[in-house]
């Protein structure tokens, strides 16, 4: 008998190169660095935000100057939007009136976005999905482009996945103390998200609610702690902003900002491009419109005889129109949702020199992200049934856009509102493509990559935990 054969324990340990310098790891690092370079060139050289400061951007900059005035007290017209964007701009304005430091800051935020999307993928799925998420988000133009505007979208693109990551991390902690600590941090980030855009509230309600009801990744006890601390951490800041808004709003309660009733009316007053709020006796004239409505060819711009900030009157007028045109109102709500995901092109980039990239990536989103994401969800339902789909991580990720759907259905919709949630579709599309036979060059070797589900997925109760499974028919070895 030959006893000189090498035992498995005597095999040499994997080298650094074989374990870490795999094709996928190298591609991930190189792509991220390319994305950083692209962002710096786009924002700092080719697309100066100063050259595109109109409409909402001009409103934020003007408000920032007001906030920088010593002793300034916001009035009813100064709380139409959540305050974080203007407050942040004001902080930079007080230190640099050219906003150069702000532009540098937004460049850094834009560079951090792929890391947040990758962390989101790692928290929900596994390392391989996270690497591909980093690759895709590094080269995804909308995540680059919005860093070149004085808008709130680039901050939401970062904060949305970050909030979800911290919330899930809280539920997965092993001790109550750590779960509470991480959950409170998640709550603070959640509050920051709402202070930029209130759509973060219904988005996390959907995500957190679905996670608490169906996710098998954590016990009910720790999921409950995660939900409670999420809202507990967000409560003080949200309350303070709401008190600020209510005082400025002539004592009428408003949750962070007071423009929601006006948006409700704008979205449910017929097929209009814009709406004008006009009160001649007060020398008051304000207009707001929808880029999606303009792209649809709507040109009517009716006028209403009250102020944009008159919440009760805006709401009453909208419901009066809905009561007289119920079917039209339902179709308009569906149209807003359709415009958010499919039917409109992203503003403001579609109206400036980068429109070819903006429109081109919109088509890429539809074909290579949105359709595969829906196919992945339907495939789970077809193979495993609806009950398993409710427990799936794919539905959990998708639930982050449920609140967005509700918000735009009640107001107006455009692609700009969806883009901060495109990380959802990046993750789901990657899961869909992971079902294809991998390209050999981009498939990590067994020594370099852990088993796909080992890092983030634990066996679900009732499922077999054996590592040996019969190969699926399409995975069976071909005859020699």
C-alpha positions as CSV (number, residue, x, y, z in Angstrom):
1,X,0.0,0.0,0.0
2,X,1.3,3.4,-0.9
3,X,1.2,5.6,2.2
4,X,3.0,8.6,0.7
5,X,-0.1,10.2,-0.8
6,X,-0.7,13.7,0.4
7,X,-3.6,14.0,2.8
8,X,-6.1,16.9,2.5
9,X,-4.7,18.5,5.6
10,X,-1.3,18.6,4.1
11,X,-2.4,20.6,1.1
12,X,-0.8,24.1,0.9
13,X,-2.9,27.0,2.3
14,X,-4.4,29.3,-0.4
15,X,-2.1,32.2,-1.2
16,X,-3.1,35.8,-1.1
17,X,-3.3,35.9,-4.8
18,X,-5.4,32.8,-5.2
19,X,-7.8,33.9,-2.5
20,X,-8.2,37.6,-3.0
21,X,-6.9,38.4,-6.5
22,X,-9.7,36.6,-8.2
23,X,-11.1,37.8,-11.5
24,X,-14.3,39.1,-9.9
25,X,-12.5,40.8,-7.0
26,X,-10.1,42.5,-9.4
27,X,-13.0,43.5,-11.7
28,X,-14.8,44.9,-8.7
29,X,-11.9,47.0,-7.5
30,X,-11.0,48.3,-11.0
31,X,-14.6,49.2,-11.8
32,X,-15.0,51.0,-8.5
33,X,-11.9,53.1,-9.2
34,X,-13.1,53.8,-12.8
35,X,-16.4,54.9,-11.2
36,X,-14.6,57.3,-8.8
37,X,-12.6,58.8,-11.7
38,X,-15.8,59.2,-13.8
39,X,-17.6,60.9,-10.9
40,X,-14.7,63.4,-10.3
41,X,-14.5,64.3,-13.9
42,X,-18.2,64.6,-14.4
43,X,-18.9,66.8,-11.4
44,X,-15.7,68.7,-11.1
45,X,-14.9,69.3,-14.7
46,X,-17.6,68.5,-17.3
47,X,-20.9,69.2,-15.4
48,X,-20.5,72.2,-13.1
49,X,-23.6,72.4,-10.9
50,X,-23.4,76.2,-11.0
51,X,-24.4,76.0,-14.7
52,X,-27.6,74.1,-14.0
53,X,-29.0,76.0,-11.0
54,X,-32.6,76.7,-12.0
55,X,-36.0,75.6,-10.9
56,X,-35.8,73.5,-7.7
57,X,-32.1,74.0,-7.6
58,X,-32.4,77.7,-7.5
59,X,-35.1,77.4,-4.8
60,X,-32.7,75.4,-2.6
61,X,-29.9,77.9,-3.1
62,X,-32.1,80.9,-2.3
63,X,-33.4,79.2,0.8
64,X,-29.9,78.4,1.8
65,X,-29.0,82.1,1.7
66,X,-32.0,82.9,3.9
67,X,-31.0,80.3,6.4
68,X,-27.5,81.8,6.5
69,X,-28.9,85.2,7.6
70,X,-28.4,85.7,11.3
71,X,-31.7,85.7,13.2
72,X,-33.7,84.3,10.3
73,X,-37.0,82.8,11.3
74,X,-38.7,80.6,8.6
75,X,-42.1,81.7,7.3
76,X,-44.9,79.7,5.7
77,X,-43.3,79.9,2.3
78,X,-39.9,78.6,3.6
79,X,-41.2,75.1,4.7
80,X,-42.6,73.8,1.5
81,X,-39.8,71.2,1.3
82,X,-38.0,69.2,3.9
83,X,-35.2,71.4,5.2
84,X,-32.1,69.2,5.2
85,X,-31.0,70.1,1.6
86,X,-31.3,73.9,2.1
87,X,-29.8,73.6,5.6
88,X,-26.8,71.6,4.3
89,X,-26.3,74.1,1.5
90,X,-26.6,76.9,3.9
91,X,-23.8,75.4,6.1
92,X,-21.5,75.3,3.2
93,X,-22.6,78.8,1.9
94,X,-21.6,80.4,5.2
95,X,-18.0,79.0,4.7
96,X,-17.8,79.4,1.0
97,X,-20.2,81.5,-1.0
98,X,-19.1,79.9,-4.3
99,X,-20.3,76.5,-3.1
100,X,-17.0,74.9,-4.2
101,X,-16.7,73.0,-0.9
102,X,-20.3,71.8,-1.4
103,X,-19.5,70.5,-4.9
104,X,-16.5,68.6,-3.5
105,X,-18.7,67.2,-0.7
106,X,-21.3,66.0,-3.2
107,X,-18.5,64.4,-5.2
108,X,-17.5,62.4,-2.1
109,X,-21.2,61.4,-1.5
110,X,-21.5,60.2,-5.1
111,X,-18.3,58.1,-4.7
112,X,-19.8,56.5,-1.5
113,X,-23.0,55.4,-3.2
114,X,-21.6,52.2,-4.8
115,X,-20.3,51.1,-1.3
116,X,-23.7,51.7,0.2
117,X,-25.4,49.7,-2.6
118,X,-22.9,46.9,-2.1
119,X,-23.5,46.9,1.7
120,X,-27.2,46.6,1.0
121,X,-26.6,43.6,-1.2
122,X,-24.4,42.0,1.4
123,X,-26.9,42.6,4.2
124,X,-29.7,40.9,2.2
125,X,-28.0,38.4,0.0
126,X,-24.3,37.5,-0.2
127,X,-20.8,38.6,-1.1
128,X,-21.0,37.7,-4.7
129,X,-24.1,39.8,-5.2
130,X,-22.5,42.6,-3.3
131,X,-19.5,42.6,-5.6
132,X,-21.7,42.7,-8.7
133,X,-23.8,45.5,-7.1
134,X,-20.6,47.5,-6.6
135,X,-19.7,47.0,-10.2
136,X,-23.1,48.0,-11.6
137,X,-23.6,51.0,-9.3
138,X,-20.1,52.3,-10.0
139,X,-21.0,52.6,-13.7
140,X,-24.7,53.5,-13.4
141,X,-24.9,57.0,-14.8
142,X,-27.9,58.3,-12.8
143,X,-26.0,57.6,-9.6
144,X,-23.2,59.8,-11.0
145,X,-25.3,62.4,-12.7
146,X,-27.3,63.6,-9.7
147,X,-24.1,64.5,-8.0
148,X,-23.8,67.3,-10.5
149,X,-27.0,69.1,-9.4
150,X,-28.0,71.1,-6.3
151,X,-30.7,68.7,-5.5
152,X,-31.6,66.3,-2.7
153,X,-31.6,63.1,-4.9
154,X,-27.9,62.3,-4.5
155,X,-28.2,62.2,-0.7
156,X,-31.3,60.0,-0.9
157,X,-29.4,57.6,-3.3
158,X,-26.9,57.1,-0.4
159,X,-29.3,57.2,2.6
160,X,-32.0,54.8,1.3
161,X,-29.8,51.6,1.1
162,X,-27.8,52.7,4.2
163,X,-31.0,52.9,6.3
164,X,-32.1,49.5,5.1
165,X,-28.6,48.0,5.9
166,X,-28.6,49.3,9.5
167,X,-32.2,48.2,10.1
168,X,-31.5,44.7,9.0
169,X,-28.2,44.7,10.9
170,X,-30.1,45.7,14.1
171,X,-32.4,42.7,13.7
172,X,-29.5,40.3,13.2
173,X,-27.6,41.2,16.4
174,X,-27.0,38.6,19.0
175,X,-27.7,40.7,22.1
176,X,-30.4,43.1,22.9
177,X,-28.0,45.9,23.8
178,X,-26.3,45.7,20.4
179,X,-29.6,45.5,18.6
180,X,-30.9,48.6,20.4
181,X,-27.7,50.5,19.6
182,X,-27.6,49.6,15.9
183,X,-31.4,50.2,15.7
184,X,-31.1,53.7,17.1
185,X,-28.3,54.5,14.6
186,X,-30.6,53.3,11.9
187,X,-33.3,55.6,13.2
188,X,-31.0,58.6,13.0
189,X,-30.2,57.8,9.4
190,X,-33.9,57.2,8.7
191,X,-34.6,60.7,10.2
192,X,-31.9,62.2,7.9
193,X,-33.6,60.6,4.9
194,X,-36.9,62.0,5.8
195,X,-35.4,65.5,6.4
196,X,-34.2,65.3,2.7
197,X,-37.4,63.8,1.3
198,X,-40.5,62.6,3.1
199,X,-41.0,59.7,0.7
200,X,-38.4,57.9,2.9
201,X,-41.2,57.5,5.5
202,X,-43.6,55.3,3.5
203,X,-40.6,53.5,1.9
204,X,-39.3,52.3,5.3
205,X,-42.8,51.6,6.6
206,X,-43.2,49.1,3.7
207,X,-39.7,47.6,4.1
208,X,-39.8,47.4,7.9
209,X,-43.3,46.0,8.0
210,X,-42.6,43.3,5.5
211,X,-39.4,42.3,7.3
212,X,-41.2,42.1,10.6
213,X,-44.1,40.0,9.2
214,X,-42.3,37.5,7.0
215,X,-38.5,37.6,7.1
216,X,-37.1,34.3,8.6
217,X,-33.6,35.9,9.1
218,X,-34.2,36.9,12.7
219,X,-36.4,36.1,15.6
220,X,-39.6,38.0,16.2
221,X,-38.1,39.5,19.3
222,X,-35.1,41.1,17.5
223,X,-37.2,42.1,14.6
224,X,-39.5,44.0,17.0
225,X,-36.5,45.7,18.6
226,X,-35.3,46.7,15.2
227,X,-38.6,48.3,14.2
228,X,-39.2,50.0,17.5
229,X,-35.6,51.5,17.7
230,X,-35.8,52.6,14.1
231,X,-38.8,54.8,14.8
232,X,-37.5,55.7,18.3
233,X,-34.2,56.9,16.8
234,X,-36.1,59.0,14.2
235,X,-38.7,60.4,16.5
236,X,-36.8,63.3,18.2
237,X,-35.5,64.8,15.0
238,X,-38.8,64.3,13.2
239,X,-40.7,65.9,16.0
240,X,-38.4,68.9,16.1
241,X,-38.7,69.4,12.3
242,X,-42.5,69.1,12.5
243,X,-42.7,71.6,15.4
244,X,-40.6,74.0,13.2
245,X,-42.8,73.5,10.2
246,X,-46.0,73.9,12.2
247,X,-44.9,77.2,13.7
248,X,-44.0,78.5,10.3
249,X,-47.3,77.2,8.9
250,X,-49.4,79.6,10.9
251,X,-50.0,76.9,13.6
252,X,-51.4,74.4,11.3
253,X,-49.7,71.0,11.8
254,X,-47.4,69.8,9.1
255,X,-45.1,66.8,9.1
256,X,-41.6,68.2,8.3
257,X,-42.9,70.2,5.3
258,X,-46.2,71.7,4.1
259,X,-46.3,71.2,0.3
260,X,-48.0,67.8,0.2
261,X,-51.5,69.1,-0.3
262,X,-50.4,71.2,-3.2
263,X,-48.7,68.2,-4.8
264,X,-51.9,66.3,-4.3
265,X,-53.8,69.0,-6.2
266,X,-51.2,69.2,-8.9
267,X,-51.5,65.5,-9.5
268,X,-55.3,65.4,-9.5
269,X,-56.6,68.4,-11.4
270,X,-56.8,67.1,-14.9
271,X,-54.2,66.6,-17.6
272,X,-52.2,69.7,-16.8
273,X,-48.6,70.7,-17.3
274,X,-48.5,73.0,-14.3
275,X,-50.6,74.8,-11.7
276,X,-50.5,78.4,-10.6
277,X,-51.5,79.6,-7.2
278,X,-52.5,83.2,-7.4
279,X,-53.9,85.7,-4.8
280,X,-53.8,89.2,-6.4
281,X,-54.7,91.0,-3.2
282,X,-51.6,89.6,-1.5
283,X,-49.4,90.0,-4.6
284,X,-48.9,86.2,-4.4
285,X,-48.0,84.2,-7.5
286,X,-46.4,80.7,-7.4
287,X,-46.3,78.1,-10.1
288,X,-45.2,74.4,-10.0
289,X,-45.2,71.9,-12.8
290,X,-44.4,68.3,-13.6
291,X,-41.6,67.4,-16.1
292,X,-43.5,64.2,-16.9
293,X,-46.6,66.1,-17.8
294,X,-44.6,68.3,-20.1
295,X,-43.1,65.3,-21.8
296,X,-46.6,63.9,-22.3
297,X,-47.5,67.0,-24.2
298,X,-49.8,68.5,-21.5
299,X,-49.8,72.3,-21.9
300,X,-52.7,73.5,-19.8
301,X,-51.7,75.6,-16.8
302,X,-54.8,76.5,-14.7
303,X,-54.9,79.0,-11.9
304,X,-56.4,78.6,-8.5
305,X,-57.3,81.6,-6.2
306,X,-55.5,80.6,-3.1
307,X,-51.9,80.0,-1.9
308,X,-49.8,77.0,-2.5
309,X,-49.3,76.8,1.3
310,X,-53.1,76.7,2.0
311,X,-53.3,73.0,2.8
312,X,-57.0,72.7,3.6
313,X,-58.0,74.6,0.4
314,X,-55.6,72.5,-1.8
315,X,-56.9,69.3,-0.3
316,X,-60.6,70.3,-0.6
317,X,-60.1,71.4,-4.2
318,X,-58.4,68.1,-5.2
319,X,-61.1,66.0,-3.6
320,X,-63.8,68.1,-5.3
321,X,-62.2,67.4,-8.7
322,X,-61.7,63.7,-7.8
323,X,-65.4,63.5,-6.8
324,X,-66.4,65.0,-10.2
325,X,-63.9,62.9,-12.2
326,X,-63.4,59.6,-10.3
327,X,-62.3,57.5,-13.2
328,X,-60.0,60.2,-14.5
329,X,-58.4,60.5,-11.0
330,X,-57.7,56.7,-10.9
331,X,-56.1,56.8,-14.3
332,X,-54.0,59.8,-13.4
333,X,-52.7,58.1,-10.3
334,X,-51.8,55.1,-12.4
335,X,-50.1,57.4,-14.9
336,X,-48.0,59.0,-12.1
337,X,-46.8,55.5,-11.1
338,X,-46.1,54.6,-14.8
339,X,-44.2,57.8,-15.3
340,X,-42.1,57.2,-12.3
341,X,-40.9,53.8,-13.5
342,X,-41.3,53.7,-17.3
343,X,-43.0,56.6,-19.0
344,X,-40.9,59.7,-18.4
345,X,-37.2,60.6,-18.8
346,X,-35.2,61.9,-15.8
347,X,-35.2,65.6,-15.2
348,X,-33.1,67.8,-15.2
349,X,-30.5,65.8,-17.1
350,X,-32.9,65.1,-20.0
351,X,-33.0,68.9,-20.6
352,X,-29.2,69.6,-20.7
353,X,-26.1,68.5,-22.6
354,X,-25.9,65.0,-21.0
355,X,-29.3,64.0,-22.3
356,X,-27.9,61.2,-24.5
357,X,-26.5,59.4,-21.5
358,X,-29.6,60.2,-19.4
359,X,-32.0,58.8,-21.9
360,X,-29.7,55.9,-22.9
361,X,-29.4,54.8,-19.3
362,X,-33.2,55.0,-18.9
363,X,-33.6,52.5,-21.6
364,X,-30.9,50.3,-20.1
365,X,-32.7,50.5,-16.8
366,X,-36.0,49.3,-18.4
367,X,-34.4,46.4,-20.3
368,X,-31.6,45.2,-18.1
369,X,-32.8,46.2,-14.6
370,X,-36.6,46.6,-14.4
371,X,-37.7,43.7,-16.5
372,X,-35.2,41.2,-15.0
373,X,-36.2,42.3,-11.5
374,X,-39.9,41.5,-12.2
375,X,-38.9,38.3,-13.9
376,X,-36.9,37.2,-10.8
377,X,-39.9,37.8,-8.5
378,X,-42.3,36.0,-10.8
379,X,-39.9,33.1,-11.1
380,X,-39.9,32.6,-7.4
381,X,-43.7,32.6,-7.3
382,X,-43.8,30.1,-10.2
383,X,-41.2,27.7,-8.6
384,X,-41.9,28.1,-4.9
385,X,-45.4,29.5,-4.5
386,X,-46.7,32.8,-3.2
387,X,-46.1,31.9,0.5
388,X,-42.3,31.4,-0.1
389,X,-42.3,34.6,-2.1
390,X,-43.6,36.5,0.9
391,X,-40.6,35.2,2.9
392,X,-38.1,35.8,0.1
393,X,-35.4,38.4,0.2
394,X,-36.4,39.5,-3.2
395,X,-39.8,40.7,-2.0
396,X,-38.1,42.3,1.0
397,X,-35.8,44.3,-1.3
398,X,-38.7,45.2,-3.6
399,X,-40.8,46.4,-0.7
400,X,-38.6,49.5,-0.4
401,X,-40.4,50.9,-3.5
402,X,-44.0,50.2,-2.2
403,X,-44.0,53.4,-0.3
404,X,-42.7,55.3,-3.4
405,X,-45.6,53.9,-5.4
406,X,-48.1,55.1,-2.9
407,X,-46.5,58.5,-2.6
408,X,-46.4,59.2,-6.4
409,X,-49.9,57.8,-6.9
410,X,-51.2,60.4,-4.4
411,X,-49.2,63.3,-5.9
412,X,-47.2,63.3,-9.2
413,X,-44.6,61.0,-10.6
414,X,-41.4,61.3,-12.5
415,X,-38.2,59.3,-13.0
416,X,-36.2,61.5,-10.7
417,X,-38.3,60.3,-7.7
418,X,-37.5,56.6,-8.6
419,X,-33.7,56.9,-9.1
420,X,-32.9,57.0,-5.4
421,X,-34.5,53.6,-5.2
422,X,-32.8,52.1,-8.3
423,X,-30.5,50.1,-6.0
424,X,-33.5,47.8,-5.5
425,X,-33.6,46.9,-9.1
426,X,-29.9,46.6,-9.4
427,X,-30.0,43.9,-6.6
428,X,-33.0,42.1,-8.0
429,X,-31.5,42.1,-11.6
430,X,-28.2,40.7,-10.3
431,X,-30.1,37.8,-8.6
432,X,-31.9,37.1,-11.9
433,X,-28.7,37.0,-13.8
434,X,-27.0,34.8,-11.2
435,X,-29.3,32.0,-12.4
436,X,-27.4,32.0,-15.7
437,X,-24.2,29.9,-16.3
438,X,-21.4,32.2,-15.0
439,X,-18.8,33.5,-17.4
440,X,-15.6,31.6,-16.6
441,X,-13.4,34.6,-16.4
442,X,-15.6,36.4,-13.8
443,X,-16.4,33.3,-11.7
444,X,-14.3,33.2,-8.6
445,X,-12.5,29.9,-7.9
446,X,-13.6,27.7,-5.0
447,X,-10.6,28.8,-2.9
448,X,-11.3,32.4,-3.4
449,X,-15.1,32.6,-2.8
450,X,-17.1,31.3,0.0
451,X,-20.2,29.3,-0.8
452,X,-22.7,31.7,-2.2
453,X,-25.2,31.7,0.6
454,X,-22.9,31.0,3.5
455,X,-22.1,34.5,4.4
456,X,-25.5,36.0,4.7
457,X,-28.2,33.3,4.5
458,X,-28.9,30.9,7.4
459,X,-31.0,27.8,6.9
460,X,-34.7,28.5,7.2
461,X,-36.6,26.4,9.7
462,X,-38.1,23.4,8.0
463,X,-35.7,23.4,5.1
464,X,-33.1,20.7,4.7
465,X,-29.6,21.8,5.9
466,X,-27.7,19.2,4.0
467,X,-25.0,20.5,1.7
468,X,-25.6,17.6,-0.7
469,X,-28.4,18.2,-3.2
470,X,-29.3,16.4,-6.3
471,X,-28.3,18.5,-9.3
472,X,-31.1,20.2,-11.2
473,X,-31.7,18.8,-14.7
474,X,-30.0,21.8,-16.4
475,X,-27.0,21.5,-14.0
476,X,-26.3,17.9,-14.6
477,X,-22.8,17.1,-16.0
478,X,-22.7,16.5,-19.7
479,X,-21.4,13.2,-20.9
480,X,-17.8,13.1,-21.9
